[in-house]
Amino acid sequence: MENISPEQANQALSALDACLKDIQTKQSAGVNIFDAVGMRTQEVKHSAFLAWLLDAHRPHGLKADFLKHFIRELIVHRAPDSLPETYQTNKTILAERGIATIEDVADFLKADDLTVVTEKVVHNKESRIDIFVESQSAKTVLVIENKVFTTTHNNQLARYEEELSDRADWRKIFVYLTPLGDAPYDFEKYEDHWCVCSYSTILRIAREIAKELPKNKQASKLKYLLEDYIDMVDTNILKGNKELRALCKRIRKEYADAIELLLAYTDNAEAVNQYAAEWLKRTFPDICFATNAPLRTDFYTKRAQEYFPDIKNARIGYKLLYRITATNGPVTALAFMEKAADEPWTEKQLHIAQKCLGQAPSSEKYCTLFTLPILDEDDRAEELDTVKERIDDGLRQFKEKIMELEMYFE
């Protein structure tokens, strides 16, 4: 962005303000309850609403209809083009569990003891399953990992499977739910266990149920609720509003300087990244910074360099690197390894992956060892002093994860 005068900045921002009001007008046809409660950016609230719909005992009057539609859609689900070719289809995964048609889970759908909970702790309090549907009498459990804005971390899908390993004679349905129906980034470990599902499928179920509702007062309330949810997800998550998308693209192009100026004055990401870099300098002696950009800090420690004497390689980059990034969405900390696409992982890299992930990494160029949120996306609009305590908590957890990882340096 070129230097502009305060007068030019005010003019640009005023013009942008008018355009943003136009976006707001087109974003929703009217009052939307889910926008009002801030649901569009919070996975926990998405999970809570889906759990409510899946629960046959809730006062929505659907009984087990939503759950029935959901399992039926899993069986016939068509994989998106983005899914790896080697990923087994839902139909194959479910057939191996004795579920070929919806009739195969009739006892589950009709069970009087059917329960649906969110943030379920089975054994380990560190493992909280997003949506957990269970029937003791039918010996069936449905686990849904809901990833609206994030991806898997800390080997969590494997942990959930392990949590339920003592239910050997149970039917277990594992579902990885994302906006586009993508596979987990480390899909090789889960391709014969976890079905995939998209939010497009969720909306299709919601539309079908809305059409089937009877015409009475209770059903009308539910219909309005479903329509609001469909509108919110389609607009804010699936980006299905074509008119709005075209308008946003035009405004972004025409008002690039004003948008950059707006972000510079309202987004704390640069300040957070700088604060984190200073914290790292104080915390890790002899820290080596690979990148210290406004929105990203890459580094490695003295211990990492001792373990990988040639940690920096002109051909592959860095054999192991720690990162704090705010380039998109939340501020996130992670650890990853690199290799050349046409070369194998080194013995030391394989050792670290085995310790952190429980198995060898894929053949891809990068292998993420863990990810950790430092600051939510909503917190980026706050003053730095307001969120410092949350940043400090996240950085302390990051340090603990690094120390835990580096214990594997042998």
C-alpha positions in Angstrom: 0.0 0.0 0.0 1.4 3.4 -1.1 1.5 6.2 1.5 -1.7 8.1 1.4 -2.8 11.3 3.3 -5.3 11.2 6.1 -7.9 12.9 3.8 -7.4 10.2 1.1 -7.7 7.5 3.7 -10.9 8.9 5.0 -12.4 9.1 1.5 -11.3 5.5 0.7 -12.7 4.2 4.0 -16.0 6.1 3.5 -16.5 4.6 0.1 -15.6 1.1 1.4 -18.1 1.6 4.3 -20.9 2.2 1.7 -19.9 -1.0 -0.1 -19.8 -3.0 3.1 -23.3 -1.9 3.9 -24.3 -3.2 0.5 -22.7 -6.6 1.3 -24.5 -6.7 4.6 -27.8 -6.1 2.8 -27.2 -9.0 0.4 -25.7 -11.3 3.0 -29.1 -12.2 4.6 -32.7 -11.7 3.7 -33.4 -10.5 7.2 -32.9 -11.3 10.9 -31.1 -14.6 11.3 -31.0 -16.1 14.8 -27.7 -18.0 14.1 -26.0 -14.8 13.0 -27.4 -13.1 16.1 -25.7 -15.6 18.5 -22.4 -15.5 16.6 -22.7 -19.1 15.4 -21.1 -18.6 12.0 -17.6 -18.7 13.4 -17.9 -21.1 16.4 -17.6 -24.8 15.9 -19.0 -25.5 19.4 -22.3 -23.9 18.5 -22.5 -25.7 15.2 -22.0 -29.0 17.1 -24.6 -28.1 19.7 -27.3 -27.4 17.0 -26.5 -30.6 15.1 -26.6 -32.6 18.3 -30.0 -31.1 19.1 -31.3 -32.2 15.7 -29.8 -35.6 16.0 -31.4 -36.2 19.5 -34.7 -38.1 19.2 -35.7 -36.9 22.6 -35.5 -33.2 22.0 -38.7 -31.1 21.6 -38.3 -30.5 17.9 -40.8 -33.2 17.1 -38.5 -35.0 14.6 -37.8 -38.0 16.8 -35.0 -39.9 15.0 -35.7 -38.5 11.5 -32.6 -36.3 11.3 -30.4 -39.1 12.5 -32.0 -41.5 10.0 -31.4 -39.1 7.2 -27.8 -38.5 8.3 -26.9 -42.2 8.4 -28.7 -42.8 5.0 -26.7 -40.0 3.5 -23.4 -41.4 4.8 -24.1 -44.7 3.1 -24.8 -43.2 -0.3 -22.4 -40.3 0.0 -20.5 -39.4 -3.1 -16.9 -38.5 -2.4 -15.7 -35.0 -3.6 -13.0 -34.7 -6.2 -10.6 -33.4 -3.5 -10.7 -36.8 -1.7 -7.6 -38.9 -2.3 -8.3 -41.7 -4.8 -7.1 -44.3 -2.2 -9.6 -43.2 0.4 -12.2 -45.9 0.9 -15.8 -44.9 0.3 -18.3 -44.5 3.1 -20.2 -47.4 1.7 -17.2 -49.7 2.0 -16.3 -48.5 5.5 -19.8 -49.0 6.8 -20.3 -52.3 5.0 -17.4 -53.7 7.0 -19.3 -52.7 10.1 -22.4 -54.5 8.9 -24.2 -51.4 7.8 -25.3 -51.7 4.1 -28.7 -50.1 4.4 -30.6 -47.9 6.8 -32.5 -51.0 8.0 -29.3 -52.4 9.4 -29.3 -49.7 12.1 -33.1 -49.8 12.8 -32.5 -51.0 16.4 -30.2 -48.0 16.9 -32.7 -45.5 15.5 -35.6 -46.9 17.7 -33.6 -47.4 20.9 -35.2 -45.8 23.9 -31.8 -45.3 25.5 -30.4 -43.3 22.6 -28.3 -40.4 23.9 -26.6 -37.5 22.2 -24.0 -35.3 23.9 -21.4 -32.8 22.8 -17.8 -32.5 24.1 -18.0 -36.1 25.3 -15.3 -37.4 27.6 -15.2 -41.2 27.4 -12.1 -42.0 29.5 -9.4 -39.4 29.0 -10.5 -35.8 30.0 -8.1 -34.5 27.3 -10.1 -36.2 24.6 -13.5 -34.5 24.0 -15.6 -35.9 21.1 -17.5 -33.1 19.3 -20.8 -35.1 18.9 -21.3 -38.5 20.5 -24.5 -40.6 19.8 -24.8 -43.8 21.8 -27.2 -46.6 22.5 -26.2 -49.2 25.1 -29.0 -51.6 24.1 -28.2 -51.5 20.4 -24.5 -51.5 21.2 -23.9 -48.8 18.6 -22.0 -45.5 18.8 -21.8 -42.6 16.3 -18.8 -40.3 16.7 -18.7 -37.0 14.7 -15.6 -34.9 14.6 -16.8 -31.5 13.4 -14.2 -29.3 11.7 -15.9 -26.1 10.4 -12.8 -23.8 10.6 -9.9 -26.0 11.8 -8.3 -29.4 11.0 -7.3 -32.4 13.1 -4.5 -32.0 15.6 -2.6 -33.9 18.2 -3.5 -37.3 16.6 -7.0 -36.8 17.9 -8.9 -39.2 15.6 -6.6 -42.0 16.7 -7.2 -41.1 20.3 -11.0 -41.2 19.8 -10.7 -44.7 18.3 -8.5 -45.8 21.2 -11.0 -44.4 23.7 -13.6 -46.8 22.3 -11.3 -49.8 21.8 -12.8 -51.6 24.8 -16.2 -51.8 23.0 -15.1 -54.7 20.8 -18.5 -56.0 20.0 -20.1 -52.6 19.2 -20.9 -51.1 15.9 -18.8 -47.9 15.6 -19.5 -45.2 13.1 -16.8 -42.6 12.8 -17.6 -39.5 10.8 -15.3 -36.6 9.8 -17.5 -33.6 9.1 -16.1 -30.6 7.2 -17.5 -27.9 4.9 -16.4 -29.7 1.7 -16.3 -33.3 2.9 -12.5 -33.4 2.9 -10.3 -36.2 4.3 -8.2 -35.6 7.5 -4.8 -34.2 6.5 -3.2 -37.4 7.8 -5.8 -39.5 6.0 -3.6 -42.6 5.5 -4.2 -43.5 9.1 -8.0 -43.3 9.0 -9.1 -44.1 5.4 -10.5 -47.4 6.5 -12.1 -46.1 9.7 -13.6 -42.6 9.2 -16.5 -41.8 6.9 -16.4 -38.3 5.4 -19.4 -35.9 5.3 -19.9 -32.3 4.1 -22.0 -29.4 5.2 -23.6 -29.5 1.8 -25.0 -32.9 2.9 -26.2 -31.4 6.2 -28.0 -28.7 4.3 -29.6 -31.2 2.0 -30.9 -33.1 4.9 -32.2 -29.9 6.5 -34.0 -28.9 3.3 -35.6 -32.4 2.9 -36.8 -32.3 6.5 -38.2 -28.8 6.2 -40.2 -29.9 3.2 -41.6 -32.9 5.0 -42.8 -31.0 8.1 -46.5 -30.9 8.8 -48.3 -27.6 8.8 -48.8 -26.7 12.5 -47.4 -24.1 14.9 -44.6 -26.3 16.3 -43.4 -27.4 12.9 -43.5 -23.8 11.6 -41.1 -22.8 14.3 -38.7 -25.6 13.4 -39.0 -24.8 9.7 -38.0 -21.1 10.3 -35.1 -22.4 12.4 -33.9 -24.8 9.7 -34.2 -22.1 7.0 -32.1 -19.7 9.1 -29.5 -22.3 9.6 -29.4 -23.2 5.9 -29.1 -19.5 5.0 -26.3 -18.9 7.5 -24.2 -22.0 6.5 -24.7 -21.5 2.7 -23.7 -17.8 2.9 -20.9 -17.9 5.5 -19.4 -21.4 5.2 -20.1 -22.8 1.8 -20.1 -19.3 0.1 -23.1 -20.4 -2.0 -24.4 -16.8 -2.5 -23.2 -16.1 -6.0 -24.4 -12.5 -6.0 -22.6 -11.8 -2.8 -19.4 -13.5 -4.0 -19.3 -11.4 -7.1 -19.9 -8.2 -5.1 -17.1 -9.1 -2.7 -14.6 -9.9 -5.5 -15.4 -6.5 -7.1 -15.0 -4.6 -3.8 -11.8 -6.3 -2.9 -10.3 -5.4 -6.3 -11.6 -1.8 -6.3 -10.8 -1.0 -2.7 -7.6 -3.0 -2.1 -5.8 0.0 -0.5 -8.7 0.8 1.8 -9.0 -2.8 2.9 -5.3 -3.0 3.6 -5.6 0.2 5.7 -8.6 -1.2 7.5 -6.8 -4.4 8.5 -3.7 -2.5 9.5 -5.7 -0.4 12.0 -8.0 -3.1 13.3 -6.2 -6.5 13.2 -3.8 -7.2 16.1 -2.2 -10.1 14.2 1.1 -8.3 13.6 1.3 -7.1 17.2 0.5 -10.6 18.4 3.2 -12.1 16.2 5.8 -9.6 17.4 4.8 -10.2 21.0 5.1 -13.9 20.5 8.6 -13.5 18.9 9.8 -11.5 21.9 8.3 -14.1 24.2 10.2 -16.9 22.3 13.5 -15.0 22.5 13.1 -14.8 26.3 12.0 -18.5 26.6 14.4 -20.4 24.4 18.1 -19.7 24.7 20.0 -19.5 21.4 16.8 -19.5 19.4 17.3 -19.5 15.6 14.7 -17.6 13.5 14.2 -18.9 10.0 11.4 -16.4 9.2 10.3 -13.3 11.2 7.6 -11.8 8.9 4.7 -9.6 10.1 2.3 -12.5 10.2 4.5 -15.5 10.6 7.5 -16.6 12.7 9.4 -19.7 11.9 12.2 -20.9 14.2 14.1 -23.9 15.6 15.8 -24.4 18.9 19.3 -25.3 19.9 18.3 -28.8 20.8 16.6 -29.3 17.4 19.8 -28.1 15.7 21.9 -30.5 17.8 19.6 -33.4 16.8 19.5 -32.3 13.1 23.1 -30.8 12.6 22.1 -30.1 9.0 18.6 -28.8 10.0 18.7 -26.3 7.2 19.1 -27.8 3.7 19.1 -25.9 0.5 17.1 -28.6 -1.3 14.4 -29.2 1.2 14.2 -26.2 3.5 14.2 -27.2 7.2 14.1 -30.8 8.4 12.1 -29.6 11.5 10.6 -26.2 12.1 8.3 -24.6 14.7 5.9 -21.9 13.5 3.5 -19.3 14.7 1.2 -18.0 11.9 -1.6 -15.5 11.6 -1.8 -15.5 7.8 -5.4 -16.8 7.8 -8.1 -17.1 10.5 -6.9 -17.8 14.1 -3.3 -17.4 15.3 -1.9 -20.9 15.4 1.3 -22.6 16.6 2.6 -25.8 15.0 5.6 -28.1 14.5 6.3 -29.7 11.2 9.0 -31.5 9.2 10.0 -31.1 5.5 11.6 -33.3 2.9 12.2 -33.2 -0.8 9.2 -34.6 -2.7 11.3 -37.2 -4.4 13.3 -38.2 -1.4 12.4 -40.4 1.6 12.2 -39.2 5.2 15.4 -39.6 7.2 15.7 -42.1 10.0 15.5 -39.3 12.6 12.4 -37.8 11.0 10.8 -41.2 10.9 11.6 -41.6 14.6 10.1 -38.3 15.5 6.9 -39.0 13.5 6.5 -42.4 15.1 6.8 -40.9 18.6 4.4 -37.9 17.9 1.9 -39.5 15.5 2.2 -43.2 16.3 3.2 -44.1 12.7 5.4 -43.1 9.8 4.4 -39.9 7.9 2.9 -40.0 4.4 5.0 -39.5 1.3 4.0 -35.8 1.1 6.6 -33.1 1.4 5.4 -31.9 4.8 4.5 -33.7 8.0 2.6 -31.7 10.7 3.5 -33.1 14.1 1.1 -31.0 16.1 -1.0 -27.8 15.9 -2.2 -25.6 18.7 -4.5 -22.5 18.7 -2.9 -19.4 20.2 -5.7 -16.9 19.6 -9.2 -17.3 18.1 -10.0 -15.4 14.9 -12.6 -13.2 16.7 -9.9 -12.1 19.1 -7.8 -10.6 16.3 -10.0 -7.5 16.5 -9.2 -6.9 20.2 -6.5 -4.7 21.6 -3.3 -6.6 22.4 -3.5 -5.8 26.1 -7.0 -7.3 26.2 -5.9 -10.7 24.8 -2.4 -10.9 26.3 -3.4 -13.4 29.0 -4.9 -15.7 26.4 -1.8 -15.4 24.2 0.5 -16.2 27.2 -1.6 -19.3 28.0 -1.3 -20.4 24.3 2.4 -19.8 24.2 3.0 -21.7 27.5 1.2 -24.7 26.0 3.3 -24.3 22.8 6.5 -24.4 24.9 5.2 -27.5 26.7 4.5 -29.2 23.4 8.0 -28.3 22.1 9.6 -29.7 25.2 7.5 -32.9 25.0 8.5 -33.3 21.3 12.2 -32.7 22.0 12.2 -35.4 24.6 12.2 -37.8 21.7 15.6 -36.5 20.5 17.8 -39.5 21.2 
